[in-house]
Amino acid sequence: MTVHPQGWRKASYSSRETACVEIGRIGNGAAVRDTKDRSAGYFTTTGTQWAAFIDAVKNERFE
């Protein structure tokens, strides 16, 4: 069964920018795609993976 992401959105900080990513809901996780090339598809994460990523961003572990 193929599940399609719903509710695609990008960060409000992106405003009119086009060089960013969009996030969609998919089951208990998230789907991520590039706004510049939506036709290239998306990748998905589990809810646990997504929560770990968000935590790392919030705690500046990528800086």
Predicted model as a PDB file, atoms N, CA, C, CB and O in Angstrom, pLDDT in the B-factor column:
MODEL        1                                                                  
ATOM      1  N   MET A   1       0.842  -1.179   0.000  1.00 61.00           N  
ATOM      2  CA  MET A   1       0.000   0.000   0.000  1.00 61.00           C  
ATOM      3  C   MET A   1       0.891   1.247   0.000  1.00 61.00           C  
ATOM      4  CB  MET A   1      -0.960  -0.004   1.224  1.00 61.00           C  
ATOM      5  O   MET A   1       1.839   1.339   0.779  1.00 61.00           O  
ATOM      6  N   THR A   2       0.586   2.181  -0.857  1.00 71.00           N  
ATOM      7  CA  THR A   2       1.322   3.427  -0.933  1.00 71.00           C  
ATOM      8  C   THR A   2       0.617   4.484  -0.090  1.00 71.00           C  
ATOM      9  CB  THR A   2       1.463   3.893  -2.397  1.00 71.00           C  
ATOM     10  O   THR A   2      -0.588   4.702  -0.218  1.00 71.00           O  
ATOM     11  N   VAL A   3       1.386   5.129   0.763  1.00 77.00           N  
ATOM     12  CA  VAL A   3       0.848   6.200   1.599  1.00 77.00           C  
ATOM     13  C   VAL A   3       1.396   7.519   1.081  1.00 77.00           C  
ATOM     14  CB  VAL A   3       1.211   5.992   3.110  1.00 77.00           C  
ATOM     15  O   VAL A   3       2.598   7.651   0.853  1.00 77.00           O  
ATOM     16  N   HIS A   4       0.523   8.482   0.897  1.00 89.00           N  
ATOM     17  CA  HIS A   4       0.941   9.780   0.390  1.00 89.00           C  
ATOM     18  C   HIS A   4       0.964  10.808   1.522  1.00 89.00           C  
ATOM     19  CB  HIS A   4       0.006  10.245  -0.743  1.00 89.00           C  
ATOM     20  O   HIS A   4       0.009  10.904   2.293  1.00 89.00           O  
ATOM     21  N   PRO A   5       2.040  11.569   1.623  1.00 93.00           N  
ATOM     22  CA  PRO A   5       2.121  12.613   2.657  1.00 93.00           C  
ATOM     23  C   PRO A   5       0.992  13.627   2.493  1.00 93.00           C  
ATOM     24  CB  PRO A   5       3.487  13.329   2.598  1.00 93.00           C  
ATOM     25  O   PRO A   5       0.532  13.900   1.384  1.00 93.00           O  
ATOM     26  N   GLN A   6       0.564  14.171   3.613  1.00 94.00           N  
ATOM     27  CA  GLN A   6      -0.498  15.170   3.601  1.00 94.00           C  
ATOM     28  C   GLN A   6      -0.042  16.415   4.349  1.00 94.00           C  
ATOM     29  CB  GLN A   6      -1.793  14.605   4.227  1.00 94.00           C  
ATOM     30  O   GLN A   6       0.866  16.359   5.178  1.00 94.00           O  
ATOM     31  N   GLY A   7      -0.675  17.524   4.048  1.00 94.00           N  
ATOM     32  CA  GLY A   7      -0.437  18.758   4.792  1.00 94.00           C  
ATOM     33  C   GLY A   7       0.955  19.336   4.606  1.00 94.00           C  
ATOM     34  O   GLY A   7       1.550  19.817   5.570  1.00 94.00           O  
ATOM     35  N   TRP A   8       1.491  19.301   3.391  1.00 93.00           N  
ATOM     36  CA  TRP A   8       2.828  19.847   3.151  1.00 93.00           C  
ATOM     37  C   TRP A   8       2.905  21.282   3.627  1.00 93.00           C  
ATOM     38  CB  TRP A   8       3.193  19.763   1.664  1.00 93.00           C  
ATOM     39  O   TRP A   8       1.986  22.068   3.395  1.00 93.00           O  
ATOM     40  N   ARG A   9       4.003  21.633   4.295  1.00 92.00           N  
ATOM     41  CA  ARG A   9       4.216  23.016   4.742  1.00 92.00           C  
ATOM     42  C   ARG A   9       5.709  23.280   4.866  1.00 92.00           C  
ATOM     43  CB  ARG A   9       3.498  23.285   6.100  1.00 92.00           C  
ATOM     44  O   ARG A   9       6.514  22.356   4.981  1.00 92.00           O  
ATOM     45  N   LYS A  10       6.056  24.551   4.839  1.00 88.00           N  
ATOM     46  CA  LYS A  10       7.446  24.930   5.070  1.00 88.00           C  
ATOM     47  C   LYS A  10       7.491  25.892   6.243  1.00 88.00           C  
ATOM     48  CB  LYS A  10       8.082  25.570   3.799  1.00 88.00           C  
ATOM     49  O   LYS A  10       6.465  26.443   6.639  1.00 88.00           O  
ATOM     50  N   ALA A  11       8.652  26.090   6.787  1.00 79.00           N  
ATOM     51  CA  ALA A  11       8.795  26.941   7.961  1.00 79.00           C  
ATOM     52  C   ALA A  11       8.315  28.355   7.673  1.00 79.00           C  
ATOM     53  CB  ALA A  11      10.247  26.964   8.427  1.00 79.00           C  
ATOM     54  O   ALA A  11       8.537  28.889   6.586  1.00 79.00           O  
ATOM     55  N   SER A  12       7.663  28.947   8.645  1.00 77.00           N  
ATOM     56  CA  SER A  12       7.199  30.326   8.479  1.00 77.00           C  
ATOM     57  C   SER A  12       8.379  31.280   8.311  1.00 77.00           C  
ATOM     58  CB  SER A  12       6.340  30.752   9.681  1.00 77.00           C  
ATOM     59  O   SER A  12       8.231  32.349   7.719  1.00 77.00           O  
ATOM     60  N   TYR A  13       9.543  30.905   8.827  1.00 76.00           N  
ATOM     61  CA  TYR A  13      10.741  31.730   8.666  1.00 76.00           C  
ATOM     62  C   TYR A  13      11.177  31.806   7.202  1.00 76.00           C  
ATOM     63  CB  TYR A  13      11.882  31.179   9.523  1.00 76.00           C  
ATOM     64  O   TYR A  13      11.904  32.722   6.819  1.00 76.00           O  
ATOM     65  N   SER A  14      10.735  30.845   6.381  1.00 75.00           N  
ATOM     66  CA  SER A  14      11.131  30.798   4.976  1.00 75.00           C  
ATOM     67  C   SER A  14      10.446  31.880   4.151  1.00 75.00           C  
ATOM     68  CB  SER A  14      10.819  29.436   4.392  1.00 75.00           C  
ATOM     69  O   SER A  14      10.968  32.317   3.125  1.00 75.00           O  
ATOM     70  N   SER A  15       9.284  32.301   4.605  1.00 71.00           N  
ATOM     71  CA  SER A  15       8.556  33.378   3.954  1.00 71.00           C  
ATOM     72  C   SER A  15       8.447  33.147   2.455  1.00 71.00           C  
ATOM     73  CB  SER A  15       9.229  34.709   4.229  1.00 71.00           C  
ATOM     74  O   SER A  15       7.781  32.208   2.018  1.00 71.00           O  
ATOM     75  N   ARG A  16       9.090  33.987   1.673  1.00 74.00           N  
ATOM     76  CA  ARG A  16       9.018  33.883   0.206  1.00 74.00           C  
ATOM     77  C   ARG A  16      10.182  33.109  -0.396  1.00 74.00           C  
ATOM     78  CB  ARG A  16       8.973  35.263  -0.405  1.00 74.00           C  
ATOM     79  O   ARG A  16      10.275  32.991  -1.618  1.00 74.00           O  
ATOM     80  N   GLU A  17      11.058  32.587   0.426  1.00 70.00           N  
ATOM     81  CA  GLU A  17      12.205  31.826  -0.064  1.00 70.00           C  
ATOM     82  C   GLU A  17      11.739  30.553  -0.760  1.00 70.00           C  
ATOM     83  CB  GLU A  17      13.164  31.483   1.092  1.00 70.00           C  
ATOM     84  O   GLU A  17      10.725  29.960  -0.390  1.00 70.00           O  
ATOM     85  N   THR A  18      12.493  30.146  -1.770  1.00 70.00           N  
ATOM     86  CA  THR A  18      12.173  28.904  -2.454  1.00 70.00           C  
ATOM     87  C   THR A  18      13.237  27.836  -2.234  1.00 70.00           C  
ATOM     88  CB  THR A  18      12.001  29.158  -3.930  1.00 70.00           C  
ATOM     89  O   THR A  18      13.034  26.681  -2.609  1.00 70.00           O  
ATOM     90  N   ALA A  19      14.354  28.196  -1.640  1.00 75.00           N  
ATOM     91  CA  ALA A  19      15.433  27.241  -1.388  1.00 75.00           C  
ATOM     92  C   ALA A  19      15.289  26.680   0.024  1.00 75.00           C  
ATOM     93  CB  ALA A  19      16.827  27.912  -1.574  1.00 75.00           C  
ATOM     94  O   ALA A  19      16.098  26.976   0.903  1.00 75.00           O  
ATOM     95  N   CYS A  20      14.271  25.879   0.230  1.00 86.00           N  
ATOM     96  CA  CYS A  20      14.036  25.317   1.549  1.00 86.00           C  
ATOM     97  C   CYS A  20      13.374  23.956   1.395  1.00 86.00           C  
ATOM     98  CB  CYS A  20      13.164  26.264   2.412  1.00 86.00           C  
ATOM     99  O   CYS A  20      13.209  23.465   0.278  1.00 86.00           O  
ATOM    100  N   VAL A  21      13.003  23.356   2.491  1.00 88.00           N  
ATOM    101  CA  VAL A  21      12.336  22.062   2.453  1.00 88.00           C  
ATOM    102  C   VAL A  21      10.917  22.204   2.974  1.00 88.00           C  
ATOM    103  CB  VAL A  21      13.114  21.016   3.274  1.00 88.00           C  
ATOM    104  O   VAL A  21      10.588  23.145   3.696  1.00 88.00           O  
ATOM    105  N   GLU A  22      10.094  21.251   2.592  1.00 92.00           N  
ATOM    106  CA  GLU A  22       8.723  21.176   3.079  1.00 92.00           C  
ATOM    107  C   GLU A  22       8.564  19.867   3.834  1.00 92.00           C  
ATOM    108  CB  GLU A  22       7.693  21.282   1.908  1.00 92.00           C  
ATOM    109  O   GLU A  22       9.213  18.868   3.524  1.00 92.00           O  
ATOM    110  N   ILE A  23       7.702  19.891   4.817  1.00 94.00           N  
ATOM    111  CA  ILE A  23       7.436  18.722   5.640  1.00 94.00           C  
ATOM    112  C   ILE A  23       5.983  18.322   5.469  1.00 94.00           C  
ATOM    113  CB  ILE A  23       7.762  18.998   7.127  1.00 94.00           C  
ATOM    114  O   ILE A  23       5.090  19.169   5.494  1.00 94.00           O  
ATOM    115  N   GLY A  24       5.751  17.036   5.297  1.00 96.00           N  
ATOM    116  CA  GLY A  24       4.395  16.506   5.210  1.00 96.00           C  
ATOM    117  C   GLY A  24       4.177  15.434   6.260  1.00 96.00           C  
ATOM    118  O   GLY A  24       5.125  14.782   6.697  1.00 96.00           O  
ATOM    119  N   ARG A  25       2.938  15.254   6.661  1.00 95.00           N  
ATOM    120  CA  ARG A  25       2.606  14.196   7.626  1.00 95.00           C  
ATOM    121  C   ARG A  25       2.464  12.870   6.898  1.00 95.00           C  
ATOM    122  CB  ARG A  25       1.299  14.533   8.397  1.00 95.00           C  
ATOM    123  O   ARG A  25       1.877  12.796   5.819  1.00 95.00           O  
ATOM    124  N   ILE A  26       3.009  11.833   7.502  1.00 94.00           N  
ATOM    125  CA  ILE A  26       2.873  10.498   6.936  1.00 94.00           C  
ATOM    126  C   ILE A  26       2.851   9.491   8.090  1.00 94.00           C  
ATOM    127  CB  ILE A  26       4.038  10.185   5.927  1.00 94.00           C  
ATOM    128  O   ILE A  26       3.874   9.256   8.733  1.00 94.00           O  
ATOM    129  N   GLY A  27       1.701   8.910   8.343  1.00 90.00           N  
ATOM    130  CA  GLY A  27       1.571   7.957   9.440  1.00 90.00           C  
ATOM    131  C   GLY A  27       2.041   8.564  10.752  1.00 90.00           C  
ATOM    132  O   GLY A  27       1.576   9.628  11.162  1.00 90.00           O  
ATOM    133  N   ASN A  28       2.962   7.881  11.399  1.00 91.00           N  
ATOM    134  CA  ASN A  28       3.515   8.343  12.660  1.00 91.00           C  
ATOM    135  C   ASN A  28       4.853   9.047  12.446  1.00 91.00           C  
ATOM    136  CB  ASN A  28       3.680   7.172  13.625  1.00 91.00           C  
ATOM    137  O   ASN A  28       5.658   9.133  13.374  1.00 91.00           O  
ATOM    138  N   GLY A  29       5.100   9.548  11.243  1.00 93.00           N  
ATOM    139  CA  GLY A  29       6.385  10.173  10.957  1.00 93.00           C  
ATOM    140  C   GLY A  29       6.237  11.419  10.115  1.00 93.00           C  
ATOM    141  O   GLY A  29       5.245  12.143  10.198  1.00 93.00           O  
ATOM    142  N   ALA A  30       7.257  11.650   9.296  1.00 95.00           N  
ATOM    143  CA  ALA A  30       7.267  12.849   8.460  1.00 95.00           C  
ATOM    144  C   ALA A  30       7.865  12.517   7.100  1.00 95.00           C  
ATOM    145  CB  ALA A  30       8.063  13.992   9.141  1.00 95.00           C  
ATOM    146  O   ALA A  30       8.654  11.582   6.959  1.00 95.00           O  
ATOM    147  N   ALA A  31       7.477  13.293   6.116  1.00 96.00           N  
ATOM    148  CA  ALA A  31       8.059  13.229   4.785  1.00 96.00           C  
ATOM    149  C   ALA A  31       8.720  14.584   4.525  1.00 96.00           C  
ATOM    150  CB  ALA A  31       6.974  12.885   3.685  1.00 96.00           C  
ATOM    151  O   ALA A  31       8.205  15.620   4.945  1.00 96.00           O  
ATOM    152  N   VAL A  32       9.849  14.572   3.839  1.00 95.00           N  
ATOM    153  CA  VAL A  32      10.606  15.796   3.584  1.00 95.00           C  
ATOM    154  C   VAL A  32      10.908  15.885   2.091  1.00 95.00           C  
ATOM    155  CB  VAL A  32      11.926  15.830   4.424  1.00 95.00           C  
ATOM    156  O   VAL A  32      11.329  14.904   1.477  1.00 95.00           O  
ATOM    157  N   ARG A  33      10.689  17.075   1.505  1.00 93.00           N  
ATOM    158  CA  ARG A  33      10.998  17.275   0.085  1.00 93.00           C  
ATOM    159  C   ARG A  33      11.583  18.662  -0.133  1.00 93.00           C  
ATOM    160  CB  ARG A  33       9.734  17.084  -0.786  1.00 93.00           C  
ATOM    161  O   ARG A  33      11.429  19.553   0.703  1.00 93.00           O  
ATOM    162  N   ASP A  34      12.246  18.830  -1.250  1.00 91.00           N  
ATOM    163  CA  ASP A  34      12.880  20.090  -1.642  1.00 91.00           C  
ATOM    164  C   ASP A  34      11.861  20.958  -2.375  1.00 91.00           C  
ATOM    165  CB  ASP A  34      14.130  19.833  -2.536  1.00 91.00           C  
ATOM    166  O   ASP A  34      11.231  20.495  -3.325  1.00 91.00           O  
ATOM    167  N   THR A  35      11.692  22.203  -1.950  1.00 87.00           N  
ATOM    168  CA  THR A  35      10.711  23.082  -2.602  1.00 87.00           C  
ATOM    169  C   THR A  35      11.116  23.441  -4.024  1.00 87.00           C  
ATOM    170  CB  THR A  35      10.527  24.353  -1.791  1.00 87.00           C  
ATOM    171  O   THR A  35      10.255  23.758  -4.846  1.00 87.00           O  
ATOM    172  N   LYS A  36      12.410  23.398  -4.331  1.00 86.00           N  
ATOM    173  CA  LYS A  36      12.861  23.740  -5.683  1.00 86.00           C  
ATOM    174  C   LYS A  36      12.568  22.638  -6.687  1.00 86.00           C  
ATOM    175  CB  LYS A  36      14.345  24.036  -5.676  1.00 86.00           C  
ATOM    176  O   LYS A  36      12.461  22.901  -7.885  1.00 86.00           O  
ATOM    177  N   ASP A  37      12.436  21.401  -6.208  1.00 89.00           N  
ATOM    178  CA  ASP A  37      12.234  20.269  -7.116  1.00 89.00           C  
ATOM    179  C   ASP A  37      11.300  19.246  -6.477  1.00 89.00           C  
ATOM    180  CB  ASP A  37      13.586  19.609  -7.482  1.00 89.00           C  
ATOM    181  O   ASP A  37      11.718  18.144  -6.121  1.00 89.00           O  
ATOM    182  N   ARG A  38      10.066  19.616  -6.341  1.00 88.00           N  
ATOM    183  CA  ARG A  38       9.087  18.737  -5.707  1.00 88.00           C  
ATOM    184  C   ARG A  38       8.900  17.431  -6.463  1.00 88.00           C  
ATOM    185  CB  ARG A  38       7.762  19.443  -5.587  1.00 88.00           C  
ATOM    186  O   ARG A  38       8.568  16.406  -5.868  1.00 88.00           O  
ATOM    187  N   SER A  39       9.113  17.468  -7.772  1.00 91.00           N  
ATOM    188  CA  SER A  39       8.930  16.261  -8.576  1.00 91.00           C  
ATOM    189  C   SER A  39      10.021  15.218  -8.321  1.00 91.00           C  
ATOM    190  CB  SER A  39       8.904  16.624 -10.049  1.00 91.00           C  
ATOM    191  O   SER A  39       9.898  14.078  -8.768  1.00 91.00           O  
ATOM    192  N   ALA A  40      11.079  15.593  -7.613  1.00 94.00           N  
ATOM    193  CA  ALA A  40      12.160  14.647  -7.312  1.00 94.00           C  
ATOM    194  C   ALA A  40      11.749  13.650  -6.229  1.00 94.00           C  
ATOM    195  CB  ALA A  40      13.418  15.403  -6.872  1.00 94.00           C  
ATOM    196  O   ALA A  40      12.463  12.681  -5.972  1.00 94.00           O  
ATOM    197  N   GLY A  41      10.624  13.883  -5.608  1.00 93.00           N  
ATOM    198  CA  GLY A  41      10.153  12.968  -4.582  1.00 93.00           C  
ATOM    199  C   GLY A  41      10.456  13.457  -3.184  1.00 93.00           C  
ATOM    200  O   GLY A  41      10.709  14.641  -2.964  1.00 93.00           O  
ATOM    201  N   TYR A  42      10.427  12.539  -2.252  1.00 94.00           N  
ATOM    202  CA  TYR A  42      10.614  12.883  -0.843  1.00 94.00           C  
ATOM    203  C   TYR A  42      11.196  11.680  -0.122  1.00 94.00           C  
ATOM    204  CB  TYR A  42       9.273  13.329  -0.184  1.00 94.00           C  
ATOM    205  O   TYR A  42      11.171  10.561  -0.635  1.00 94.00           O  
ATOM    206  N   PHE A  43      11.719  11.922   1.070  1.00 94.00           N  
ATOM    207  CA  PHE A  43      12.121  10.807   1.920  1.00 94.00           C  
ATOM    208  C   PHE A  43      11.263  10.844   3.174  1.00 94.00           C  
ATOM    209  CB  PHE A  43      13.647  10.873   2.274  1.00 94.00           C  
ATOM    210  O   PHE A  43      10.709  11.883   3.532  1.00 94.00           O  
ATOM    211  N   THR A  44      11.161   9.709   3.831  1.00 94.00           N  
ATOM    212  CA  THR A  44      10.312   9.618   5.016  1.00 94.00           C  
ATOM    213  C   THR A  44      11.136   9.215   6.240  1.00 94.00           C  
ATOM    214  CB  THR A  44       9.172   8.610   4.786  1.00 94.00           C  
ATOM    215  O   THR A  44      12.203   8.613   6.124  1.00 94.00           O  
ATOM    216  N   THR A  45      10.615   9.561   7.397  1.00 95.00           N  
ATOM    217  CA  THR A  45      11.218   9.183   8.671  1.00 95.00           C  
ATOM    218  C   THR A  45      10.134   8.634   9.579  1.00 95.00           C  
ATOM    219  CB  THR A  45      11.939  10.390   9.336  1.00 95.00           C  
ATOM    220  O   THR A  45       8.947   8.896   9.384  1.00 95.00           O  
ATOM    221  N   THR A  46      10.551   7.879  10.558  1.00 95.00           N  
ATOM    222  CA  THR A  46       9.606   7.429  11.582  1.00 95.00           C  
ATOM    223  C   THR A  46       9.391   8.577  12.564  1.00 95.00           C  
ATOM    224  CB  THR A  46      10.129   6.141  12.321  1.00 95.00           C  
ATOM    225  O   THR A  46      10.127   9.564  12.546  1.00 95.00           O  
ATOM    226  N   GLY A  47       8.407   8.449  13.397  1.00 94.00           N  
ATOM    227  CA  GLY A  47       8.165   9.464  14.420  1.00 94.00           C  
ATOM    228  C   GLY A  47       9.358   9.619  15.353  1.00 94.00           C  
ATOM    229  O   GLY A  47       9.700  10.733  15.749  1.00 94.00           O  
ATOM    230  N   THR A  48       9.992   8.502  15.705  1.00 96.00           N  
ATOM    231  CA  THR A  48      11.159   8.533  16.592  1.00 96.00           C  
ATOM    232  C   THR A  48      12.331   9.248  15.924  1.00 96.00           C  
ATOM    233  CB  THR A  48      11.570   7.104  16.991  1.00 96.00           C  
ATOM    234  O   THR A  48      13.001  10.067  16.553  1.00 96.00           O  
ATOM    235  N   GLN A  49      12.578   8.942  14.655  1.00 96.00           N  
ATOM    236  CA  GLN A  49      13.663   9.607  13.926  1.00 96.00           C  
ATOM    237  C   GLN A  49      13.406  11.108  13.806  1.00 96.00           C  
ATOM    238  CB  GLN A  49      13.826   8.988  12.528  1.00 96.00           C  
ATOM    239  O   GLN A  49      14.315  11.918  13.990  1.00 96.00           O  
ATOM    240  N   TRP A  50      12.169  11.467  13.498  1.00 94.00           N  
ATOM    241  CA  TRP A  50      11.825  12.880  13.331  1.00 94.00           C  
ATOM    242  C   TRP A  50      11.994  13.635  14.650  1.00 94.00           C  
ATOM    243  CB  TRP A  50      10.379  13.026  12.813  1.00 94.00           C  
ATOM    244  O   TRP A  50      12.523  14.747  14.664  1.00 94.00           O  
ATOM    245  N   ALA A  51      11.549  13.042  15.752  1.00 95.00           N  
ATOM    246  CA  ALA A  51      11.691  13.682  17.064  1.00 95.00           C  
ATOM    247  C   ALA A  51      13.167  13.880  17.418  1.00 95.00           C  
ATOM    248  CB  ALA A  51      10.995  12.838  18.152  1.00 95.00           C  
ATOM    249  O   ALA A  51      13.537  14.916  17.971  1.00 95.00           O  
ATOM    250  N   ALA A  52      14.012  12.891  17.102  1.00 96.00           N  
ATOM    251  CA  ALA A  52      15.449  13.010  17.370  1.00 96.00           C  
ATOM    252  C   ALA A  52      16.067  14.128  16.533  1.00 96.00           C  
ATOM    253  CB  ALA A  52      16.163  11.676  17.081  1.00 96.00           C  
ATOM    254  O   ALA A  52      16.917  14.870  17.026  1.00 96.00           O  
ATOM    255  N   PHE A  53      15.650  14.254  15.279  1.00 93.00           N  
ATOM    256  CA  PHE A  53      16.157  15.312  14.401  1.00 93.00           C  
ATOM    257  C   PHE A  53      15.750  16.683  14.936  1.00 93.00           C  
ATOM    258  CB  PHE A  53      15.633  15.121  12.957  1.00 93.00           C  
ATOM    259  O   PHE A  53      16.587  17.580  15.038  1.00 93.00           O  
ATOM    260  N   ILE A  54      14.485  16.852  15.275  1.00 92.00           N  
ATOM    261  CA  ILE A  54      13.994  18.133  15.799  1.00 92.00           C  
ATOM    262  C   ILE A  54      14.730  18.496  17.087  1.00 92.00           C  
ATOM    263  CB  ILE A  54      12.466  18.072  16.053  1.00 92.00           C  
ATOM    264  O   ILE A  54      15.104  19.652  17.285  1.00 92.00           O  
ATOM    265  N   ASP A  55      14.937  17.515  17.961  1.00 95.00           N  
ATOM    266  CA  ASP A  55      15.667  17.759  19.196  1.00 95.00           C  
ATOM    267  C   ASP A  55      17.092  18.230  18.897  1.00 95.00           C  
ATOM    268  CB  ASP A  55      15.692  16.490  20.062  1.00 95.00           C  
ATOM    269  O   ASP A  55      17.586  19.154  19.543  1.00 95.00           O  
ATOM    270  N   ALA A  56      17.747  17.607  17.932  1.00 95.00           N  
ATOM    271  CA  ALA A  56      19.121  17.992  17.569  1.00 95.00           C  
ATOM    272  C   ALA A  56      19.162  19.414  17.019  1.00 95.00           C  
ATOM    273  CB  ALA A  56      19.703  17.010  16.530  1.00 95.00           C  
ATOM    274  O   ALA A  56      20.085  20.168  17.327  1.00 95.00           O  
ATOM    275  N   VAL A  57      18.183  19.785  16.216  1.00 91.00           N  
ATOM    276  CA  VAL A  57      18.121  21.141  15.673  1.00 91.00           C  
ATOM    277  C   VAL A  57      17.923  22.145  16.809  1.00 91.00           C  
ATOM    278  CB  VAL A  57      16.979  21.264  14.631  1.00 91.00           C  
ATOM    279  O   VAL A  57      18.632  23.149  16.886  1.00 91.00           O  
ATOM    280  N   LYS A  58      16.976  21.878  17.672  1.00 93.00           N  
ATOM    281  CA  LYS A  58      16.676  22.793  18.774  1.00 93.00           C  
ATOM    282  C   LYS A  58      17.851  22.957  19.730  1.00 93.00           C  
ATOM    283  CB  LYS A  58      15.466  22.303  19.539  1.00 93.00           C  
ATOM    284  O   LYS A  58      18.016  24.016  20.335  1.00 93.00           O  
ATOM    285  N   ASN A  59      18.662  21.923  19.867  1.00 94.00           N  
ATOM    286  CA  ASN A  59      19.802  21.977  20.765  1.00 94.00           C  
ATOM    287  C   ASN A  59      21.115  22.303  20.051  1.00 94.00           C  
ATOM    288  CB  ASN A  59      19.933  20.670  21.485  1.00 94.00           C  
ATOM    289  O   ASN A  59      22.202  22.103  20.593  1.00 94.00           O  
ATOM    290  N   GLU A  60      20.985  22.814  18.814  1.00 91.00           N  
ATOM    291  CA  GLU A  60      22.120  23.307  18.018  1.00 91.00           C  
ATOM    292  C   GLU A  60      23.253  22.304  17.863  1.00 91.00           C  
ATOM    293  CB  GLU A  60      22.661  24.553  18.638  1.00 91.00           C  
ATOM    294  O   GLU A  60      24.425  22.677  17.908  1.00 91.00           O  
ATOM    295  N   ARG A  61      22.910  21.038  17.681  1.00 92.00           N  
ATOM    296  CA  ARG A  61      23.942  20.020  17.499  1.00 92.00           C  
ATOM    297  C   ARG A  61      24.481  19.992  16.070  1.00 92.00           C  
ATOM    298  CB  ARG A  61      23.392  18.655  17.864  1.00 92.00           C  
ATOM    299  O   ARG A  61      25.414  19.240  15.787  1.00 92.00           O  
ATOM    300  N   PHE A  62      23.926  20.780  15.175  1.00 86.00           N  
ATOM    301  CA  PHE A  62      24.412  20.821  13.796  1.00 86.00           C  
ATOM    302  C   PHE A  62      25.308  22.029  13.545  1.00 86.00           C  
ATOM    303  CB  PHE A  62      23.240  20.841  12.828  1.00 86.00           C  
ATOM    304  O   PHE A  62      25.764  22.230  12.419  1.00 86.00           O  
ATOM    305  N   GLU A  63      25.565  22.821  14.553  1.00 76.00           N  
ATOM    306  CA  GLU A  63      26.352  24.047  14.378  1.00 76.00           C  
ATOM    307  C   GLU A  63      27.797  23.794  14.685  1.00 76.00           C  
ATOM    308  CB  GLU A  63      25.824  25.170  15.260  1.00 76.00           C  
ATOM    309  O   GLU A  63      28.617  24.708  14.594  1.00 76.00           O  
TER     310      GLU A  63                                                      
ENDMDL                                                                          
END                                                                             
